[in-house]
Amino acid sequence: MPLPTPLLLSKALRLLDRGEAARAEAVLRDALAAGEVDNDAVTRIVALCCLGELLARQGRPAEAATMLQACLATPLRDDLDDVCADERARARDLLTSLS
């Protein structure tokens, strides 16, 4: 049985904290896919921002920019804007640093 979307995201963040970048990338991509199925915009935004930052740190700027732009383009209900404000600000900062 697959992990629920929020647990996938939590697992990916823990892997990042432990420095397991390859495994974290795979789990972040799983969380993105699960977020699409669940229509979970918050998880999608957080996962895209984390994945974009990871790719940027790995020297993969084109892939990072794609993820960060998707993060910023993901629609979010107005009552959830504050939940993702930090991720969106981080995505904007990272995009600026990539250009």
Residue pairs with C-beta under 8 A, 6 or more apart in sequence:
2 34
3 11
3 34
4 34
5 31
5 34
5 35
5 37
5 38
5 40
5 43
6 43
8 27
8 30
8 31
8 34
9 28
9 31
9 43
9 46
9 47
11 27
12 24
12 27
12 28
12 30
12 31
12 47
12 50
13 24
13 50
15 21
15 23
15 24
15 27
16 24
16 50
16 54
21 54
21 57
21 58
24 50
24 54
25 51
25 54
25 55
28 47
28 50
28 51
28 54
29 51
31 43
31 47
32 44
32 47
32 48
32 51
34 40
34 43
35 41
35 43
35 44
35 47
36 44
41 74
41 75
41 76
41 77
41 80
41 84
42 76
42 80
42 83
42 84
44 71
44 74
45 71
45 74
45 76
45 84
45 87
45 88
46 84
46 87
48 67
48 68
48 70
48 71
48 74
48 91
49 67
49 68
49 71
49 87
49 88
49 90
49 91
49 94
51 67
52 64
52 65
52 66
52 67
52 68
52 71
52 91
52 94
53 64
53 90
53 94
54 64
55 61
55 63
55 64
55 67
56 64
56 68
56 94
56 97
56 98
61 98
64 94
64 98
65 95
65 98
68 91
68 94
68 95
68 98
69 95
71 87
71 88
71 91
72 88
72 91
72 92
72 95
76 84
